[in-house]
């Protein structure tokens, strides 16, 4: 069984962890080519890695495998990301996104949760007495609520023992908090686990505060939150439009329904060391549900089903 991954990055090493686990650790011979290559290699199954970058449209939606071959579209991103019209099967990575595709586009899909290699995080120690909040992020519109900057700066101004750390894979400071106790750790690559873990271990609260307006960036799964959970970090998030994120967090964090509640609970959580530790332990336990072993088993089964249908 040969599986060809159709990607939009120069190399598989630059793809996200879900894609790399499937490529490196599931059964069969795995190869890749780029979406815009003129010629694609021969394979039994083509796995189209679907993202929202509009420079890949309409090529992504119209991608057609060679005659007689099978196509799986794996949905990584929110709209305008959609599967190829010629897919034999579409895969989503949360129940929330599976329901959204059905409700809005009448697209049926199979749900296989994302996962990570939990062994990488098992020895991480979090100091819950610290008062450090932050997150891993990309510099994209909709990743921050319009009031995030004001709230974060106000918390830092009101509490001189609070600090903030923003971990980014880019050198662009989006919604920059101009404050002496905000540190930006830039240029952290998606596959640089050691550096990500090192920086996450300096936090005591991991927080997500996406935009809740029409420009919201909706995460279909959010690997960065799962990485924080695996480290044992308590999670605090604004619900907004982030139902997939809420699904991943489960009971392992605090979900806020509006921005005022978010501001109050972030402040209170930073001050409550016992609650941070309690939620951190819950987060680490919840992360076990999203193991790479479970992901591998489900994808192995899917490849065999698609090949023989």
N, C-alpha and C positions, 0 to 999 in steps of 0.2 A: 504494500500500500504506500503510494507516494502522495504527499500532501504539499501543495504549493501555496504559500502565503503570499497574498497580493498586498503589498505594503506601500505606505506613502512617505517613508523615511529612507535615508541612504542605506541603512543596514538594520538587521534584526536587533542588534545590540542597542539601538536607539528607540526601540519600541517599548511600550509599557510592560509591566511584569506579567500581566495575564497572557499577553501574546508570547512573551519569551518563555514562559513555563510550557505553554502548548507546543511551541516550536522545539524546545530542547528536551522535553521530558515525556511527551506522549508517544504512543506507539507509531510505527511507520517511519518512512524516510521523509524528512522535512526539508524543503528547499524554499527559496523565496525569489520574487521578482518585484519590480516596482510597478505601480498602477499605470504609469505612463510609458512603460517600455513598449516598443513597437512589436516585439515578439515575446510571448510567454512560453516557458518550458513545458514539456509534457508532464502530466500528473494524473492521478486518478481522481483526486478531490482538490478543488481550489477553495481556499479560505480567504475571503475578501475582508480585510481589516478596515471597517468603516468609521470615518471620523468626520468632523463638521467643517473642516477647512474648505472653503468654497472654491479654491483653486482646483480641487479634485472633482468638481461637478462640471458637466454631467457625466464624466467618465465613470465615476463610481456607481451611479444609479443605473447606467446602461452597460456595465461590465457583463460580458457574456463569455462563459467558459467554452472551450472547444467542443465540438459536436460530440454528444454522448458522455460528456464528463459532468461531474457533480459540483455544485457550487453552494457553499455556506457563506452567508453574510453575518459577520460578528459586529454588533452595534456597540461601539465604544462611547459614542458622544450623543449629545442632544441635537435637536434640529439646528440647522437644516440637514443633519446626517440622517440618511435613510438607506435601506438595503438596496442591492441590485434588484431590478425587476425580474431578473432571470434566476433568482435564488431557488435552490431546491429546499433550503431551510434557512430560517433566520434565527439567530441566537441573541438573546438579551441577557444582561448580567444582574438584573434585579427583577423582582415581581412587579415593582412599581413601573419600571420601563416596559415590561411585557404588556401590562394593562394599558399603558399610554399608547403604544403602537396600535393595539387593537382598537381602542376607543377613538383615536383621532384619524387613523389611516386604514383601519380594517386589515391590518397586517397580523397574521398569526405568527407566533414565535415560540421557540423552546427556551426556557430560562435555565442558565447554568451560572451559578454565582461565581464571581471572581474570587481569587485567593492569593495568598502570599506564602513564602517559605518562613514559617513561624520560628524555625530553629535559629534564624539570624537574630531574633529579638529576645530570646529566652533569658539572656544574662543581663539585660538592660536594667539598671537601677534608677529609679526616679526619687528625687528628694522632694517629698510633698510639703516640706516646710518652706521651700522656695516660693516666691510670689512672682512667677514668670509665666506670662501668657504669650501665645504665638501660634504659628501654623506654617505648613509648607504650601506654597502657592505658585501660580504662574501669572505673569502680568497680562491678564486678559480682562476685558470689560465684563462686568457682571459678577466678578469674583468677590467684590466687596460691596457691602451695603453703602448707600450714599452717606450715612451717618457714622460709618466705621471710624473714619479718621478723627472726628470730633469726640466720639466715645472713648477711643483708646487714649487720646491725648488728655482728656479730662480725668480718666482713671490714673494716669501717670502723674498729672499735676496734683491730684488730691491725695495721693499715697506715694510718698517719696521712697518707699521700699518696694514698690512694684516696678517691673521692667517688662519689655516686650521684645521678642525675637521673631523675625520674619525670615523664613528659609525659602529661597527662590532659585529656580533653574535658569534665571535670566538676570541680566544686569540692569533691567529697567525697574525703577521704583514706582509702582502704581499705588495711588492713594497714600503717598509717602507721609508717615507720621513724623513731623519735624520736632523731635524731642530727644534730648540727650540720653534718655534711658530706653531708646528704641535702637536695636541693632539689626541690620540687614545682612544676612549671610547669603551671598550671591554666587551664581554659577554652580549650584549643586545639581549634578546631572541625575537624570531619572534612574540610572542603574548604579549610582554610587551609594551603595547601602551603608558602607562604613561611615561616610561623612553624614548621611542623613540620620543615622542612629546616634552618632556623636552629638549632633545638634538637637535632635528631639530629646535626648536625655537631659538637656539643660533646661527644658520647660517643666512646669508643674501643672499647667492647664493647656490643653489643646483646644483651640476655638475656631469655629467656622461662622462667618457672618456674610453670606452671599447677599447680593442684591435681591430684593423681593418684588421688583418692578418688571416692566416689560423687557428690560435688557439683561435679565438674570441669566447667569451661566448655571445650567442645571447639570449637576454631576449624575451620570447614570449609575455610578457605583462609589467612587472616591477612594482610591487606593491609599492616598496620603493619610486619610482618617484611619483606615484599617492599620496602617503602619504605626500610627500614634497609639492606637488601642493595643497593639501587640507589645508596645514598649511599656504599657501599664499607665498611660496618661489618661486622666479623666477628660471627657469630651463635653464641651458646651457648644451648642449650635443654634442658630436661628432657623426655624422651620421654613418659612417662606414657601418657595416652590420646590424645596429639596426633599421630596418624599423618598427617592432612592437613598439619600444620605441618612434619613431618619430610619429607614429599614435596616441599613447596615449597623447603625449605632445600637438599635434595639433598646435594652434597658441599661446600657452601659454608659449613659451620659445624661445630660440635662438638655432637653429640647425646649426652646423658647418660642412662644407664639407671636411675639411682636418685639420691636427694637427696644422699647422701654424695659420690658421684662429681661431682655438679653443684657442690657447695661447693668441692671440691679444684680442679676444672678452671677454675672462674671465677677463683679466686685465681691460678692459674698463668697463665691467659691474660692477665689484667691486667698481669702482670709480664713477659710475653714480647712485646716490641714487634715483633720480626721475624715471629712467628707471627700476631699481629694483622694486620699488613700483608699477609701471605700469604693469610689467610682473607678479609680485606677485598677483595682483588683477585678471589678466587674468587667471593665474594658478588656483586660488581658484574657479573661475567661471567654468573653463574647468573641474575641478574635479567633479563638480556636475553632469556631464554627466554619471559618473561611480558610481552611487549610489548603495548601497546594495539592495534597494527596487526594482530597475530595474532587477538586477541579480536574486533576489528571484522569481519575477514574471515569468521571462523567464524559469527558471529551473522548477518551478511548472508546467508550460505548457508542457515542454519537458517530464517530468516524466509521465504525463497523456497520451501524444501521444505515447510514447514508450510502455507503459503498454497495450494500447488498439490497437496497430497496428496489 
